[in-house]
Amino acid sequence: MAEEGFHDYTLATNLERLVAQVEQCFRGWMLTGLENISHMPPATGPDKQPTNVVRVSNALKHKLPWREQPYVLTLHVPYMKEAELQAAKQRQQQQQQRLR
């Protein structure tokens, strides 16, 4: 597996460059962690009321020749209130203790 900081500048096609940017976006989300993302303010619906989902979007800088608009990746993560997060952490710790 390639090193995390390695960038391959020999990518030959526009599609390969786009895929590299998609991978970079996914890596950034993984480094941030879903748990941290789930604490962000929830998205608002059409009625401007908060939903139970956090949306994180990333516009890709690279465009393909047949599309003028940039592609946008959006990650949808369930919103977790602090009390729900604490309960989830406790359940996870209990499961880990049972496995030991």
N, CA, C and O atoms as a MOPAC input file, in Angstrom:
PM7 MOZYME 1SCF
protein

 N      0.84100 1    -1.18500 1     0.00000 1
 C      0.00000 1     0.00000 1     0.00000 1
 C      0.87700 1     1.23700 1     0.00000 1
 O      1.91900 1     1.26200 1     0.65600 1
 N      0.47000 1     2.24900 1    -0.72000 1
 C      1.25400 1     3.47000 1    -0.82000 1
 C      1.24400 1     4.22800 1     0.50300 1
 O      0.31000 1     4.11300 1     1.29700 1
 N      2.29300 1     5.00000 1     0.72100 1
 C      2.36600 1     5.81300 1     1.92000 1
 C      1.28300 1     6.87900 1     1.88700 1
 O      0.85600 1     7.29600 1     0.81000 1
 N      0.83200 1     7.32800 1     3.06400 1
 C     -0.25300 1     8.31400 1     3.14400 1
 C      0.12000 1     9.61800 1     2.44400 1
 O     -0.73000 1    10.20700 1     1.77600 1
 N      1.34800 1    10.08500 1     2.57300 1
 C      1.74600 1    11.36500 1     2.00700 1
 C      2.21900 1    11.28400 1     0.56900 1
 O      2.62500 1    12.29800 1     0.00200 1
 N      2.17900 1    10.11400 1    -0.03100 1
 C      2.67700 1     9.94100 1    -1.39300 1
 C      1.65900 1    10.42500 1    -2.40700 1
 O      0.48900 1    10.05100 1    -2.33700 1
 N      2.08600 1    11.24800 1    -3.34400 1
 C      1.22700 1    11.72900 1    -4.42500 1
 C      1.82000 1    11.27700 1    -5.74800 1
 O      2.97300 1    11.57800 1    -6.05400 1
 N      1.04300 1    10.56500 1    -6.52000 1
 C      1.50000 1    10.06600 1    -7.80600 1
 C      1.14700 1    11.09300 1    -8.87500 1
 O     -0.01900 1    11.23900 1    -9.24200 1
 N      2.15400 1    11.80100 1    -9.37300 1
 C      1.91600 1    12.82800 1   -10.38600 1
 C      2.02500 1    12.27800 1   -11.80100 1
 O      2.07400 1    13.04800 1   -12.75900 1
 N      2.06400 1    10.97900 1   -11.94300 1
 C      2.16100 1    10.38400 1   -13.27200 1
 C      0.79500 1     9.95400 1   -13.80200 1
 O      0.72400 1     9.25800 1   -14.81500 1
 N     -0.29000 1    10.35700 1   -13.13700 1
 C     -1.62000 1     9.98000 1   -13.59100 1
 C     -1.82100 1    10.49200 1   -15.01700 1
 O     -1.55100 1    11.65500 1   -15.31800 1
 N     -2.29100 1     9.61900 1   -15.87100 1
 C     -2.29800 1     9.94100 1   -17.29900 1
 C     -3.59700 1    10.58600 1   -17.78000 1
 O     -3.55200 1    11.45300 1   -18.65300 1
 N     -4.73700 1    10.19600 1   -17.24700 1
 C     -5.98800 1    10.66400 1   -17.82200 1
 C     -6.74000 1    11.58000 1   -16.86200 1
 O     -6.47300 1    11.60600 1   -15.66000 1
 N     -7.68900 1    12.33200 1   -17.42400 1
 C     -8.53100 1    13.20700 1   -16.60800 1
 C     -9.33900 1    12.39800 1   -15.59900 1
 O     -9.52400 1    12.82200 1   -14.45800 1
 N     -9.81400 1    11.24100 1   -16.02100 1
 C    -10.60400 1    10.40500 1   -15.12800 1
 C     -9.76100 1     9.93000 1   -13.94500 1
 O    -10.24700 1     9.90500 1   -12.81500 1
 N     -8.52700 1     9.55900 1   -14.18800 1
 C     -7.64300 1     9.13000 1   -13.10000 1
 C     -7.38800 1    10.27900 1   -12.13100 1
 O     -7.29800 1    10.05500 1   -10.92400 1
 N     -7.26900 1    11.49800 1   -12.63400 1
 C     -7.07700 1    12.65000 1   -11.75600 1
 C     -8.31600 1    12.88200 1   -10.89800 1
 O     -8.20400 1    13.19000 1    -9.71100 1
 N     -9.49100 1    12.73400 1   -11.49600 1
 C    -10.73700 1    12.88600 1   -10.75600 1
 C    -10.83800 1    11.82000 1    -9.66400 1
 O    -11.19900 1    12.12800 1    -8.52800 1
 N    -10.52400 1    10.58500 1   -10.00000 1
 C    -10.57500 1     9.49300 1    -9.02400 1
 C     -9.58900 1     9.77000 1    -7.88700 1
 O     -9.90200 1     9.49800 1    -6.72800 1
 N     -8.41900 1    10.29900 1    -8.19300 1
 C     -7.43700 1    10.62600 1    -7.15600 1
 C     -7.99700 1    11.68000 1    -6.20500 1
 O     -7.75500 1    11.61100 1    -5.00000 1
 N     -8.74200 1    12.65400 1    -6.72900 1
 C     -9.33500 1    13.67400 1    -5.86300 1
 C    -10.45500 1    13.09400 1    -5.00400 1
 O    -10.61300 1    13.48200 1    -3.84700 1
 N    -11.22600 1    12.17200 1    -5.56000 1
 C    -12.27900 1    11.51000 1    -4.78700 1
 C    -11.63500 1    10.73500 1    -3.62800 1
 O    -12.10900 1    10.80400 1    -2.49400 1
 N    -10.56100 1    10.00500 1    -3.91500 1
 C     -9.86000 1     9.26300 1    -2.86800 1
 C     -9.31700 1    10.20400 1    -1.79800 1
 O     -9.39000 1     9.89900 1    -0.60800 1
 N     -8.77600 1    11.33900 1    -2.21400 1
 C     -8.23800 1    12.30700 1    -1.26200 1
 C     -9.35600 1    12.84100 1    -0.35500 1
 O     -9.14900 1    13.02300 1     0.84500 1
 N    -10.51000 1    13.08600 1    -0.91700 1
 C    -11.65900 1    13.55300 1    -0.13400 1
 C    -12.06400 1    12.49700 1     0.89000 1
 O    -12.29500 1    12.81300 1     2.05600 1
 N    -12.14900 1    11.22800 1     0.44600 1
 C    -12.51000 1    10.14000 1     1.35900 1
 C    -11.49300 1    10.00700 1     2.48800 1
 O    -11.86800 1     9.79800 1     3.64200 1
 N    -10.21600 1    10.12600 1     2.16100 1
 C     -9.17700 1    10.03500 1     3.19100 1
 C     -9.34600 1    11.14700 1     4.22600 1
 O     -9.19200 1    10.91800 1     5.42600 1
 N     -9.66400 1    12.34700 1     3.75200 1
 C     -9.87900 1    13.46700 1     4.67600 1
 C    -11.03500 1    13.20500 1     5.62100 1
 O    -10.94900 1    13.49200 1     6.81500 1
 N    -12.11900 1    12.65700 1     5.08300 1
 C    -13.26600 1    12.32500 1     5.93400 1
 C    -12.90500 1    11.23400 1     6.92600 1
 O    -13.32800 1    11.28400 1     8.08100 1
 N    -12.12500 1    10.24500 1     6.48900 1
 C    -11.73300 1     9.15900 1     7.39100 1
 C    -10.82300 1     9.68700 1     8.50200 1
 O    -10.94400 1     9.26600 1     9.65200 1
 N     -9.91700 1    10.60400 1     8.16500 1
 C     -9.03300 1    11.17200 1     9.18000 1
 C     -9.82300 1    11.99000 1    10.19000 1
 O     -9.51500 1    11.97200 1    11.38200 1
 N    -10.84300 1    12.70900 1     9.72200 1
 C    -11.68400 1    13.48900 1    10.63100 1
 C    -12.47100 1    12.56200 1    11.53900 1
 O    -12.64500 1    12.84300 1    12.72500 1
 N    -12.94000 1    11.46700 1    10.98700 1
 C    -13.68700 1    10.47400 1    11.76000 1
 C    -15.17500 1    10.75500 1    11.75700 1
 O    -15.60500 1    11.89500 1    11.93400 1
 N    -15.95500 1     9.71000 1    11.55500 1
 C    -17.41000 1     9.86300 1    11.52800 1
 C    -17.93900 1    10.34900 1    12.86800 1
 O    -18.91900 1    11.09100 1    12.92000 1
 N    -17.29700 1     9.93400 1    13.94600 1
 C    -17.74400 1    10.37100 1    15.26900 1
 C    -17.64300 1    11.88900 1    15.39900 1
 O    -18.55200 1    12.52600 1    15.93000 1
 N    -16.55000 1    12.46800 1    14.92000 1
 C    -16.38700 1    13.91900 1    14.98100 1
 C    -17.34200 1    14.62500 1    14.02700 1
 O    -17.87400 1    15.68700 1    14.34900 1
 N    -17.55800 1    14.04200 1    12.86200 1
 C    -18.47500 1    14.64700 1    11.89700 1
 C    -19.89900 1    14.63200 1    12.43500 1
 O    -20.66000 1    15.57200 1    12.20600 1
 N    -20.26500 1    13.56700 1    13.15200 1
 C    -21.63900 1    13.45400 1    13.64700 1
 C    -21.97500 1    14.51000 1    14.69400 1
 O    -23.15000 1    14.70700 1    15.00300 1
 N    -20.96800 1    15.19800 1    15.25200 1
 C    -21.20500 1    16.27400 1    16.22900 1
 C    -21.44000 1    17.61800 1    15.55800 1
 O    -21.88000 1    18.56300 1    16.21300 1
 N    -21.16100 1    17.71900 1    14.29100 1
 C    -21.31700 1    19.00000 1    13.60600 1
 C    -22.79700 1    19.37800 1    13.58200 1
 O    -23.65400 1    18.51000 1    13.74700 1
 N    -23.10800 1    20.65500 1    13.37900 1
 C    -24.52000 1    21.05400 1    13.35200 1
 C    -25.27500 1    20.30500 1    12.25300 1
 O    -24.75400 1    20.12200 1    11.15300 1
 N    -26.50500 1    19.87000 1    12.55100 1
 C    -27.26600 1    19.12400 1    11.54200 1
 C    -27.69700 1    20.01300 1    10.39200 1
 O    -27.80800 1    21.23100 1    10.53200 1
 N    -27.93600 1    19.38700 1     9.26200 1
 C    -28.40700 1    20.10100 1     8.07200 1
 C    -29.83700 1    20.57200 1     8.30300 1
 O    -30.54800 1    20.03900 1     9.15400 1
 N    -30.24600 1    21.56900 1     7.54100 1
 C    -31.62800 1    22.02700 1     7.62300 1
 C    -32.38600 1    21.53700 1     6.40600 1
 O    -31.84000 1    21.44000 1     5.30700 1
 N    -33.64300 1    21.23500 1     6.62200 1
 C    -34.49800 1    20.77300 1     5.54600 1
 C    -35.09700 1    21.93700 1     4.78400 1
 O    -34.75400 1    23.09200 1     5.03800 1
 N    -36.00100 1    21.63900 1     3.84100 1
 C    -36.63500 1    22.69300 1     3.04900 1
 C    -37.41000 1    23.69100 1     3.90800 1
 O    -37.58800 1    24.84400 1     3.51600 1
 N    -37.87300 1    23.24500 1     5.08400 1
 C    -38.62200 1    24.13500 1     5.97300 1
 C    -37.70700 1    24.87200 1     6.95200 1
 O    -38.18100 1    25.48400 1     7.90900 1
 N    -36.40800 1    24.81200 1     6.71500 1
 C    -35.38100 1    25.46100 1     7.53600 1
 C    -35.29100 1    24.89600 1     8.95200 1
 O    -34.69300 1    25.51900 1     9.82900 1
 N    -35.87300 1    23.73700 1     9.18000 1
 C    -35.79000 1    23.07100 1    10.47700 1
 C    -34.63200 1    22.07400 1    10.44100 1
 O    -34.38200 1    21.45300 1     9.40700 1
 N    -33.92500 1    21.91500 1    11.56300 1
 C    -32.81400 1    20.94700 1    11.58900 1
 C    -33.30400 1    19.53300 1    11.30600 1
 O    -34.38900 1    19.14100 1    11.73500 1
 N    -32.50700 1    18.79000 1    10.59600 1
 C    -32.81200 1    17.38400 1    10.32300 1
 C    -31.96900 1    16.53000 1    11.25800 1
 O    -31.23200 1    17.06300 1    12.08700 1
 N    -32.06700 1    15.23700 1    11.13800 1
 C    -31.24900 1    14.34900 1    11.97400 1
 C    -30.02900 1    13.85400 1    11.21000 1
 O    -29.49400 1    12.78600 1    11.50900 1
 N    -29.58900 1    14.63400 1    10.22100 1
 C    -28.45900 1    14.25300 1     9.37900 1
 C    -27.46800 1    15.41200 1     9.28800 1
 O    -27.86100 1    16.57200 1     9.16400 1
 N    -26.19800 1    15.08400 1     9.34900 1
 C    -25.13400 1    16.05800 1     9.10600 1
 C    -24.66100 1    15.84100 1     7.67400 1
 O    -24.36800 1    14.71300 1     7.27800 1
 N    -24.58900 1    16.90800 1     6.90700 1
 C    -24.10000 1    16.81200 1     5.53000 1
 C    -22.76600 1    17.55000 1     5.42200 1
 O    -22.64800 1    18.71200 1     5.81200 1
 N    -21.78300 1    16.86300 1     4.89300 1
 C    -20.47400 1    17.45900 1     4.64500 1
 C    -20.22200 1    17.34600 1     3.15000 1
 O    -20.23400 1    16.24700 1     2.59600 1
 N    -19.99400 1    18.47900 1     2.49400 1
 C    -19.78700 1    18.47900 1     1.04300 1
 C    -18.39100 1    18.96000 1     0.69900 1
 O    -17.78100 1    19.74700 1     1.42300 1
 N    -17.90500 1    18.46500 1    -0.42600 1
 C    -16.59200 1    18.85400 1    -0.91500 1
 C    -16.67600 1    18.96900 1    -2.43500 1
 O    -16.94700 1    17.98700 1    -3.12600 1
 N    -16.44200 1    20.17600 1    -2.94800 1
 C    -16.41200 1    20.37600 1    -4.39700 1
 C    -15.04200 1    19.95200 1    -4.91400 1
 O    -14.01700 1    20.41600 1    -4.41500 1
 N    -15.02400 1    19.08800 1    -5.89200 1
 C    -13.76200 1    18.61700 1    -6.45700 1
 C    -13.21500 1    19.66800 1    -7.41000 1
 O    -13.95100 1    20.23900 1    -8.21500 1
 N    -11.92500 1    19.91300 1    -7.31100 1
 C    -11.30400 1    20.94800 1    -8.13500 1
 C    -11.18400 1    20.51500 1    -9.59000 1
 O    -11.26500 1    21.34300 1   -10.49800 1
 N    -10.99600 1    19.24600 1    -9.80700 1
 C    -10.77000 1    18.75800 1   -11.16600 1
 C    -12.09200 1    18.56000 1   -11.88900 1
 O    -13.04100 1    18.02300 1   -11.31800 1
 N    -12.15800 1    18.98600 1   -13.12700 1
 C    -13.36500 1    18.81400 1   -13.93700 1
 C    -13.03000 1    17.89600 1   -15.11000 1
 O    -11.89700 1    17.85000 1   -15.59000 1
 N    -14.02900 1    17.18500 1   -15.54400 1
 C    -13.85500 1    16.36700 1   -16.73900 1
 C    -14.22400 1    17.20200 1   -17.96200 1
 O    -15.03000 1    18.12600 1   -17.84900 1
 N    -13.65500 1    16.90000 1   -19.12400 1
 C    -13.84400 1    17.74900 1   -20.30500 1
 C    -15.29900 1    17.88200 1   -20.74800 1
 O    -15.66200 1    18.90600 1   -21.32600 1
 N    -16.12900 1    16.89500 1   -20.50000 1
 C    -17.50400 1    16.94000 1   -20.98400 1
 C    -18.47800 1    17.55000 1   -19.97500 1
 O    -19.68400 1    17.56500 1   -20.22200 1
 N    -17.98300 1    18.04800 1   -18.85700 1
 C    -18.85300 1    18.64800 1   -17.84100 1
 C    -18.22600 1    19.94200 1   -17.34900 1
 O    -17.09400 1    19.94900 1   -16.86600 1
 N    -18.96700 1    21.03700 1   -17.47500 1
 C    -18.43100 1    22.33600 1   -17.06300 1
 C    -18.48800 1    22.54200 1   -15.54900 1
 O    -17.60000 1    23.17300 1   -14.97500 1
 N    -19.52100 1    22.01700 1   -14.90700 1
 C    -19.67400 1    22.20100 1   -13.46600 1
 C    -18.78000 1    21.22000 1   -12.71300 1
 O    -18.56600 1    20.09300 1   -13.16100 1
 N    -18.26200 1    21.65500 1   -11.57100 1
 C    -17.45400 1    20.71700 1   -10.77300 1
 C    -18.34700 1    19.67400 1   -10.11200 1
 O    -19.52500 1    19.91600 1    -9.84900 1
 N    -17.77500 1    18.53700 1    -9.85600 1
 C    -18.47500 1    17.49000 1    -9.12800 1
 C    -18.43000 1    17.81900 1    -7.63900 1
 O    -17.45200 1    18.38200 1    -7.14700 1
 N    -19.49300 1    17.46500 1    -6.93000 1
 C    -19.56700 1    17.69600 1    -5.49300 1
 C    -19.86200 1    16.37000 1    -4.80100 1
 O    -20.84800 1    15.70100 1    -5.11200 1
 N    -18.99700 1    16.00000 1    -3.86000 1
 C    -19.22700 1    14.80600 1    -3.04100 1
 C    -19.89200 1    15.25200 1    -1.74800 1
 O    -19.45900 1    16.22100 1    -1.12400 1
 N    -20.94000 1    14.54700 1    -1.34500 1
 C    -21.62700 1    14.87300 1    -0.10000 1
 C    -21.72600 1    13.62500 1     0.75600 1
 O    -22.19500 1    12.57900 1     0.30800 1
 N    -21.27700 1    13.75300 1     1.99500 1
 C    -21.34800 1    12.66800 1     2.97000 1
 C    -22.50800 1    12.96400 1     3.90700 1
 O    -22.60500 1    14.06600 1     4.44800 1
 N    -23.38800 1    11.98900 1     4.10200 1
 C    -24.53200 1    12.11800 1     5.00900 1
 C    -24.27100 1    11.23300 1     6.22000 1
 O    -24.12300 1    10.01800 1     6.08900 1
 N    -24.21600 1    11.84700 1     7.40300 1
 C    -23.93200 1    11.12300 1     8.63600 1
 C    -25.05700 1    11.42300 1     9.63100 1
 O    -25.45300 1    12.58000 1     9.77500 1
 N    -25.58000 1    10.39900 1    10.32100 1
 C    -26.61900 1    10.67100 1    11.32500 1
 C    -26.09900 1    11.61800 1    12.40500 1
 O    -24.99100 1    11.45500 1    12.91500 1
 N    -26.91700 1    12.60100 1    12.73700 1
 C    -26.56500 1    13.56600 1    13.78200 1
 C    -26.71700 1    12.91100 1    15.14000 1
 O    -27.73600 1    12.28100 1    15.42300 1
 N    -25.69700 1    13.06100 1    15.98500 1
 C    -25.75100 1    12.48300 1    17.32400 1
 C    -25.62800 1    13.59500 1    18.35900 1
 O    -24.65900 1    14.35500 1    18.36300 1
 N    -26.62000 1    13.67600 1    19.23200 1
 C    -26.54300 1    14.61200 1    20.34700 1
 C    -25.54000 1    14.06900 1    21.35000 1
 O    -25.19300 1    12.88800 1    21.32000 1
 N    -25.08200 1    14.92900 1    22.22700 1
 C    -24.03700 1    14.54000 1    23.17900 1
 C    -24.46300 1    13.34600 1    24.03300 1
 O    -23.65800 1    12.44900 1    24.28000 1
 N    -25.70900 1    13.32400 1    24.48300 1
 C    -26.18400 1    12.20600 1    25.31100 1
 C    -26.18200 1    10.90900 1    24.51300 1
 O    -25.81900 1     9.85700 1    25.04000 1
 N    -26.58500 1    10.97600 1    23.24600 1
 C    -26.57700 1     9.77800 1    22.39900 1
 C    -25.15600 1     9.28600 1    22.17500 1
 O    -24.89700 1     8.08300 1    22.14700 1
 N    -24.24100 1    10.23400 1    22.01600 1
 C    -22.84100 1     9.87300 1    21.80200 1
 C    -22.27500 1     9.16600 1    23.02600 1
 O    -21.58100 1     8.15800 1    22.89000 1
 N    -22.56100 1     9.67700 1    24.21800 1
 C    -22.06400 1     9.05200 1    25.44400 1
 C    -22.62200 1     7.63400 1    25.58700 1
 O    -21.89800 1     6.71200 1    25.96500 1
 N    -23.90400 1     7.46700 1    25.28400 1
 C    -24.51500 1     6.13700 1    25.36700 1
 C    -23.86900 1     5.18100 1    24.36600 1
 O    -23.62300 1     4.01800 1    24.68600 1
 N    -23.59500 1     5.67200 1    23.15000 1
 C    -22.95100 1     4.83400 1    22.13400 1
 C    -21.54400 1     4.44400 1    22.56600 1
 O    -21.12600 1     3.30700 1    22.34800 1
 N    -20.80900 1     5.36900 1    23.17500 1
 C    -19.45700 1     5.06500 1    23.65300 1
 C    -19.50200 1     4.01100 1    24.75700 1
 O    -18.66600 1     3.10900 1    24.79500 1
 N    -20.48300 1     4.12900 1    25.65500 1
 C    -20.60000 1     3.15300 1    26.72700 1
 C    -20.91700 1     1.76400 1    26.17600 1
 O    -20.35400 1     0.76900 1    26.63300 1
 N    -21.82000 1     1.69600 1    25.19200 1
 C    -22.14900 1     0.40300 1    24.57500 1
 C    -20.91300 1    -0.20400 1    23.91700 1
 O    -20.66400 1    -1.40500 1    24.02400 1
 N    -20.14300 1     0.64500 1    23.23400 1
 C    -18.94200 1     0.16100 1    22.56200 1
 C    -17.93000 1    -0.36000 1    23.58000 1
 O    -17.30900 1    -1.39900 1    23.35200 1
 N    -17.75500 1     0.34000 1    24.69200 1
 C    -16.82800 1    -0.11200 1    25.72700 1
 C    -17.28500 1    -1.42900 1    26.33500 1
 O    -16.47100 1    -2.31500 1    26.59700 1
 N    -18.59300 1    -1.55500 1    26.56000 1
 C    -19.11800 1    -2.80200 1    27.10900 1
 C    -18.88000 1    -3.96700 1    26.16100 1
 O    -18.52500 1    -5.06100 1    26.59900 1
 N    -19.07400 1    -3.74000 1    24.86500 1
 C    -18.83800 1    -4.79100 1    23.87900 1
 C    -17.37200 1    -5.19500 1    23.85900 1
 O    -17.05300 1    -6.38000 1    23.75700 1
 N    -16.48100 1    -4.21600 1    23.95700 1
 C    -15.05100 1    -4.51500 1    23.95000 1
 C    -14.66700 1    -5.32300 1    25.19100 1
 O    -13.83800 1    -6.22800 1    25.10900 1
 N    -15.26400 1    -5.00100 1    26.33300 1
 C    -14.95700 1    -5.73900 1    27.55400 1
 C    -15.44500 1    -7.18600 1    27.46400 1
 O    -14.77600 1    -8.09600 1    27.95400 1
 N    -16.60200 1    -7.40200 1    26.84200 1
 C    -17.12100 1    -8.76500 1    26.67500 1
 C    -16.22400 1    -9.60200 1    25.77000 1
 O    -16.10300 1   -10.81300 1    25.95800 1
 N    -15.59800 1    -8.96300 1    24.79400 1
 C    -14.73600 1    -9.67900 1    23.86500 1
 C    -13.41000 1   -10.08100 1    24.48800 1
 O    -12.73600 1   -10.97500 1    23.97600 1
 N    -13.03000 1    -9.44700 1    25.56600 1
 C    -11.73500 1    -9.74000 1    26.20800 1
 C    -11.81200 1   -10.95300 1    27.00000 1
 O    -10.82200 1   -11.35400 1    27.61100 1

